[in-house]
Amino acid sequence: TDEKYYFVHDMILNAARSIDENERMIMMKGLLQTLVTRTSGHCDESILFIIVDLISRIGPNKIDAESRLLYANLNLTAATKAIQATDFASASACIECGMALLDPGHWDSCYR
């Protein structure tokens, strides 16, 4: 109850909240690019789900056109793994995020 003492996680949360929204977006994009580059698409499930979480946090409107198909495929991979683990809520979220990354005419030009 005394405000003289703080737990470490409270200080981390306060530090994260003090970062400007644009700076946070830049940091998340940099982290996403680093993870994707370092894993080259071959990563264990924990890293894969961190990657797709970052993709969904950034949102499809702030992702460049060159990366959209790659990120949609990563979401498809994560959705498949989530279904295998019977985590249907996560699978649904990954599928929705992946579909949002695709262009409206994607099904006509690149059926899969």
C-alpha positions in Angstrom: 0.0 0.0 0.0 3.0 2.3 0.5 4.0 4.0 -2.8 7.7 3.9 -1.8 8.2 0.4 -3.2 7.6 -0.8 -6.7 7.9 -4.3 -8.1 10.1 -4.7 -11.1 7.2 -5.7 -13.4 5.4 -2.4 -12.4 8.5 -0.4 -13.5 8.7 -2.3 -16.8 5.0 -1.6 -17.4 5.4 2.1 -16.6 8.5 2.3 -18.9 6.6 0.6 -21.7 3.6 3.0 -21.3 5.9 6.0 -21.4 7.0 5.2 -25.0 5.3 7.2 -27.7 2.9 5.2 -30.0 5.0 5.9 -33.1 8.2 4.8 -31.3 6.5 1.6 -30.1 5.4 0.8 -33.6 8.9 1.3 -35.0 10.3 -0.9 -32.2 7.8 -3.6 -32.9 8.5 -3.5 -36.6 12.2 -3.8 -36.0 11.8 -6.7 -33.6 9.5 -8.4 -36.1 11.9 -8.0 -38.9 14.8 -9.2 -36.8 12.9 -12.3 -35.7 11.8 -13.2 -39.2 15.3 -12.6 -40.6 17.1 -14.6 -38.0 14.6 -17.6 -38.1 14.4 -17.6 -41.9 10.9 -19.0 -41.6 12.1 -22.1 -39.7 11.5 -21.5 -36.0 10.1 -23.4 -33.1 6.5 -22.8 -32.1 7.2 -20.3 -29.3 9.0 -18.0 -31.6 6.4 -18.5 -34.3 3.6 -17.4 -32.0 5.7 -14.4 -30.9 6.1 -13.4 -34.5 2.4 -13.7 -35.4 1.5 -11.8 -32.2 3.7 -9.0 -33.3 2.1 -9.1 -36.8 -1.3 -8.8 -35.3 -0.3 -6.0 -32.9 1.2 -4.0 -35.8 -1.9 -4.5 -38.0 -2.3 -5.1 -41.7 -2.5 -1.3 -42.5 1.0 -0.6 -41.2 2.8 -3.5 -42.9 4.4 -2.9 -46.3 3.2 -4.7 -49.4 6.3 -6.8 -49.8 6.0 -8.5 -46.4 2.2 -9.1 -46.4 2.3 -12.5 -48.2 5.1 -13.8 -46.0 3.3 -12.7 -42.8 0.1 -14.2 -44.1 1.9 -17.6 -44.6 3.4 -17.3 -41.1 -0.1 -16.8 -39.7 -1.3 -19.9 -41.7 1.5 -22.0 -40.2 0.7 -20.8 -36.7 -3.0 -21.5 -37.3 -2.2 -25.0 -38.4 0.0 -25.6 -35.3 -2.7 -24.1 -33.1 -5.3 -26.5 -34.6 -3.0 -29.4 -33.9 -2.8 -28.3 -30.3 -6.6 -27.9 -30.2 -6.3 -24.2 -29.5 -9.0 -23.1 -31.8 -9.3 -19.5 -30.5 -5.7 -18.9 -31.4 -6.1 -20.6 -34.7 -9.1 -18.4 -35.6 -7.1 -15.2 -34.6 -4.2 -16.3 -36.8 -6.5 -17.0 -39.8 -8.3 -13.7 -39.5 -5.0 -11.8 -39.2 -3.5 -13.7 -42.2 -6.6 -13.1 -44.3 -6.5 -9.4 -43.4 -2.9 -9.2 -44.8 -4.0 -10.5 -48.3 -5.0 -8.2 -51.1 -8.7 -8.2 -52.0 -8.0 -10.0 -55.4 -5.5 -12.4 -53.9 -7.7 -15.5 -54.4 -8.0 -14.7 -58.2 -4.2 -14.4 -58.8 -2.7 -16.8 -56.2 -5.1 -19.6 -55.3 -3.8 -21.9 -52.6 
